[in-house]
Structures are given as structure tokens and as C-alpha cells.
């Protein structure tokens, strides 16, 4: 189920009615706006002389920016995209549920960059993944990224999507971190977690993935062997939105996305 959240963020300068008309229309009927108008009506009734309607209308117009500060938006539900299998497997995880810092929980944020809706952008320095929405918004997820020497950067495409994928450790991972079995069956103990989003360059698998994790305590850190880890709940949500052949932009270390870090609406 989608839930409606309200922002307590301060409005920026230069707001135009035409751009945010839907917000202002909602504000006209918000509890806060109604409270102010009702309060004014009481004051005017007690003030004695009749007050011109033009003055009352001027007050209403002046209150519109305040209404805009109480913007509403649909916030992605934590489990709206989960299948019965997801719920069953995640109900009995072999790892402890980590207390992920607030800034790395899922939020909808303003997104001033120019990527097209449906694009994934990863800010490796800030440990954020953005799924670009229309109208200057994006869903921001916290991630764990690869250590700098191993991290992928550049532009790729989504070449494959998989639910609860098997993990086949590469020869490099076997040499550095193994020994592991040649193939690890998909499930909550699997390092790839609930979903795998496979990054391709042209028709070639880059061997980098956006995937879930069985170590959610590392979200917000540069700790993985090059891939981009997400909380299982978040990668399920992202997987339900992304399409095959979508563009994925992974910024190199030192290149910040310059998207406002402060949260707006939490999911």
C-alpha cells in the first residue's frame, strides 16, 4: 500500500504557482491552511467594521506559499513490491536486522540533475543510489559501494534482472576471500540477497551488480568487492521499478552528484 507523507521542509525561493499548482490546491484544503483561514475569520468578526473581501482574498493568496511548505507526496511503501516468497524468506533471515542510519533509509528527494526518468544514478562518495522520477524528483536509497580500487564507475545498462539469484564467485573473489562453493543457491544467506540487477556495457556483462545483501550493517560504507549493495527491502522496491536496458550512471570517487543530502519524505 502506498502511504502519503508530509514534508516539514522549508520552501525554497522562487516558487511559481504554475509549477506547483497541484501543491497549492492541496494546501487550500489542508488542515493547517483551514486553521489559518478560520482563525482570520474569527478575528475579522471580532474586529467590528466589515473588512473588504479584497483584503481577505489578499490574505488567502499570501498564505499559498505557506501551504506549499506542507507538500505531500506518495512515499514508496517498505513492502509493497514483496511477493509471498519474499515475505517468507525475509521473515527468517540468518542475519540480524541492522539499525541503518536515518540518512540511508529510503526517501523521495528533489533531483536537480538532468538524467531522464527511469535512470539509476549511484553517488559512490555519498553512498546513495537514485532512481530518477518525473518532475524533478528521485527515490534515494542508501547503499554500500565497492572499495575505491575495486569499484565500477561509468555508464552501463541493465542487461539482466533476477529474483533471489544464485551467486557464482569469480576467480578473483575466490582468491581473495574464498574458498567458497562454486555456486551458492539464492536465498537470504546468499550475498546477492533478494534481487540482482546486472550491469552490462553493450552486450558484455561487466560482472558488476546492484543487489541485495546479507550484511545490511554495511549500508553507507565502502566495503564490498566492487558491487553495489542495498537493503533487501530496498532492492526489491527498486527492482519493481527498473526496466531492462535502463541507463545506469555510476559516478567515480571524487565526483559528487550534488543532490541535496537532507531527507524530504521517508519510505
FENCOR-V241364 format. One record per helix or strand of 2 or more residues. SS is the DSSP state (H for helix, E for strand). FROM is the first residue (numbers start at 1). TO is the last residue. Records with the same first field share a line. If there is no record, write none. Layout:
BEGIN
SS = FROM-TO + FROM-TO
END
This chain:
BEGIN
E = 3-6 + 72-75 + 107-110 + 120-123 + 128-132 + 137-146 + 154-163 + 195-201 + 204-211 + 222-224 + 228-230 + 247-251 + 265-266
H = 21-28 + 31-46 + 53-69 + 84-90 + 102-104 + 171-177 + 216-218 + 232-241
END
